[in-house]
Amino acid sequence: MASTSAVGTTQNNPNYLGMVFESGQNATPFLNMVGGMNGARPVTSWNFAVNSSYALDSASQPAITEDASVTGVTTSTYARSQAENAIQIFQRRVDISYANESDYSTLAGVPAWAGANFVTDKRAEQLAVNMKQLAVDLDYSLINGTYAQKTASNVASKTRGLTNAISTNSIDASAGALSKTLFNSLTKTMVDNGADLASGNCVVLVNSSKKQELTTIFGLQERSNSVGGVNVEVIATDFGNLNVVYAPAVAQTEVIVADMSICSLAVLPVRGQALIVEQLAKTGASDPYSIYGQFGLDYGLESKHGKLTNLA
């Protein structure tokens, strides 16, 4: 059952019996790989620098005479550019009425003798569930977020997710199927533009369908009388080995290759804390709580990453 935008009461948050399970796919692997909320890098403003980069000229053979070497060659100055991203607010609110919090015996759905009530602290339960929702939203935003700069207090600052940060090494598959040729084209493009796939820090981020397709493309069934199936966890390319990571937040039409050594979670701390869980002012017979954090993605240099888009 989905959330409701209301205070938890005995009517919309009744008691149920039996073991509590979370439905759906709510893993947060990318958030975990960048260190989680407790491992975020502190910044001091809503917009923060992710890199300061420069580019060398195309390689060429100099032709400098002895006379020219005495008088000196033309001066060369390499200008740098600045790339930035934004911090955004992640906030959840929990509010349980006194009546709802105190009653864990009145049951909904089944008679009392049918099982045990595993939730006797509804406030703690709702805080935990909302914390999970915040983490899922953060993981999704770090991958898919669309950048927006905070220009006024009524304008939401939004972080740029990894897929929207990548521009240099982006290949449009034009609704074609994922193939070895396409994947090899991406890795070649990346190394040609300076990505370090041999570092051991690069991973392939994919959702469920593309994870299976990569296994079909690169898998090799071992000879066995007792083991069936293939699970490709590492792809050996001409430029380095890439670990394959199932990331539910990645679009089913995309494949992302990310250098995790330059990715981190940025946090704009409040009173020195990355995440604040605090009780709000009471206005009646309920217990309102707020979960609040300010986070964004530091993706380093975007040309170190790559992606295939618009896959079938």
N, C-alpha and C positions, 0 to 999 in steps of 0.2 A: 504494500500500500504506500502511495506517495505521501509527501509532507502536506500539511495544511497550514495556512497562514493565520494561525489563531493561537491563543493561549491554550495550553493543554488542560482539558477539563475531564470530568468523569464521563462526559458524553462523546467527545472526539478522541479521547485517549484512555479507553477502558482497559480492564485487566483481561489477559488471555492466559491460557494454560499451555504448557509444553515448552520444549527447548526453543530458544530464540535463534533464528538464522537470518543472515543478510542475503537478500536475493540480488541477482545481477552481477556483472563483472565490474568491480570497483577497485582493481589493483592500481597502484601508483608507482610503477617502476622508475619512470624518469625522475620524479620527485625524490625517490630514494637514492638514485644514482648521483644526484647533485648535492646530496648530503642531508636531505630532509630539512624540516623547519628549524631544527636545533643546530644544523650545520651551516646556516646561511651566512653570507658575507655582509657585514654591516656597511651601509652607505649613509650619506648625510643629507640627501635631497631627493625630491620626487623624480627628477631625471638624473641619470648617472651614466658615466662613460663606460662603454664596453670594450673599446679599443681605440688606439691611435695608430694608424697604419700608413705605410708608404709603399710604393712599388718601384722596383728597379726597371731600367730600360731593357729592351730585348737584347740578348747577347750578340755581340759583334766583335770582329777582330780590329783592334786599333791599328792605325798606320801613322805613327809619330816619328818624324825625322829627328836626327840629332840636333839640327838647328832649332826645330820647334820645341824640343825638350829643354833647351837652354832658356828660351824666352817664356816658356810655360804654355800649357794647353788651356783651353776654355774652361772656366769654372763651372762646376755642376752642383746644383742644389736640389735636393729631393724634398718636395713639400709633403707634409703629412695631412691626413684627414681625420676627423673625429666622428666616431659613431656612438650613439647613445641609446638607452632604453629607458623605460619608465617603471616606477613602482606603482602598484595599485592596491586598493583596499580589499581585504577579504574579511568578511564579518558575518557572524551568525548570532541569532538571538534565541534564547530558550526561556520560556515562561510557563510555569506549572502552577495551577491554582492550589491553594492549601487543601481544598476538598479532594482534588485529584491526587495530590501527593500523599495524603493521609490514608486513602482508601486503596488497599490492594487485595481485598477479599471479595468485593462485589465483582462477579464475573460476567463476561460477555461471550456468547457463542456456545459454551458447553457447560454442563453441570460440574460442581466442585469436585466430585469424586473421580473425574476423568483424568486428572493429572496435577502437576505442581505448577505454581506460578513462579517463574524464574526471574521476574522483575518486581522487586519490592522497593526499589529506590528509583522512582520515575525521573527525578531531576538528574541524577547521575547518568541514567540511561540516555536521556535526551541530550545531555552535554556530550556524551561519548559519541552518539550517532551524528550530531551536528559537527563534531570535530572531524569525523570521517568524511562527511560531506564537504567540509572546507578543504581537506586534503585532496579529495577527488577533483574539486573545482580548480585547485591550484595546479595539480598535475596537468589537467586539460589546458589551462591557460598558458602554462610554460611551453606547451607544444603548439597550440593553435591560436594563441592570443593575437588580437589585432591591435596595433599600437594607436594610442590616443594620448595626447599631451594634456595635462591639467592646466587650463587657462583661467579657471575661476572655481570657486568653491562648489558651484553647482554643475561642474563639468567633471565627469569621471575620468581619472587617469587609468590607462589600460596598458599592460605590459605587452611587448612584442614577443610572440611565441617563436620557437625555433623554426618552424616551417615557413612562417612569414618573414623571418630574418634572412633566409637563404635566397640569394638572387644570382650569384655568380655561377654556381654549379647546380642549376635547375634545368631538368630535361622534361619537356612535355611529351607524354606518351601518346597524346591525341587519341585517347580511348582505346589504345592497343593493349594487348595482354602483356603481363610481365614476362620477360624472357632473359636468357643468359646474355644475349646481345645488348639489350637495354641496360642490364646491370653492369656489364663490362664497360659500356659507353660512359656510364656515370662514374665509375672508379677511375677511368682514364681521364675524363674531364677534370675530376677533382685533383689528381696528382699533377696534371698539366698546369693547374692553377695554384699549386703550392700546398695542397693538403698532404698531411703526413700519415698515410695509411699503414706504414710499417712500424709505427710507434707502439702498437698494441693497445692504444687507448680509444680506437674507433669502434663504434657499434652500429649495427643495422637495426633501426627501430621500425617495427611493423605490427599491424593489427592481425587478427586471426586468419583472414583469407590470404593475405600476402605471406604470412608465416608458412602456411601450407604450400603455397605456390613455390616459395624458395626451396622448400624441402623436395618438392617434385623436380625442380630444375637442377638442383645441385646434389640431391641425395643419391647414395649408392648402397643398395641393400646388402648387408653382410650375409655370408653363407652360414645358415644356422637352421637346425631342425627344431629349435624351441623358441626362437625370437623372430617376430615378424614386425615389419614397419620400419620407418626411417624418421629420425628427428635431427635435422641439420641445425647445429648450434654454433658452428663456426664455418665461415666461407673463406676458403683460401683463394686470394686474388693474386695477380702478378705483382701487386704492390704491397701486400701485407695481408695478414689474417684478420677477419672481421667477426666479432661475436654477434650473434643474432639475438635480439631481445624482443619478446612479445610485449608490446605497449598498447593497451586498449584505447588510449586517447588518440593514437595516430589514425588518420582517415583510412578507410578501407581502399581508397584509390591512390594511396601514397606509399612510398618507401623512403625513409630518411636514413642517411649515413651521418652520424654525429661524432665529432671528436670530443669525448667527455672530459678530457684533461683541461679544456678551456671553458667548460660550462660550469656555472655555479648559480646557486640561488642567492639573490640579493635581498636584504631586508633593511627597511628603514625603522630602526627600533623606536619603541615608545617607552620612555623611562628606563631604557637599557634592556628592555625585554622584546624578544621576537614575537611572542604571542601572549596576549593578555586575556585571561579569563577572570571576569569580575562580576560581582553582583551589582545590578542597577538599582536606582532609586525606586522604592515601593510606592505604588499608587493605590493599592488595594490588597486583597487577600490572595496574593500570588507571589512567586519568587522569580523575578526576571533576572537573567544572566546574559552577558555579552561575551562572545569570543571574537577577538579582534587581532588582525595582523596586517602588515604592509610589506608585500613581497613583489619581486620582479625577476626576470631572467637575465643573467649575464652570460651571453653566448660567445664572448670573445670575438674573433674575426670570422665573419660569416663565410668567407671563401674556404675556410677549413672544413666546412660541412657541405653536404650535397643532398639532393632529393630527386626522385622521380615522381611526377604528378600526372593526374588525369589518366590513371591506369584503369583498365576495364575491371 
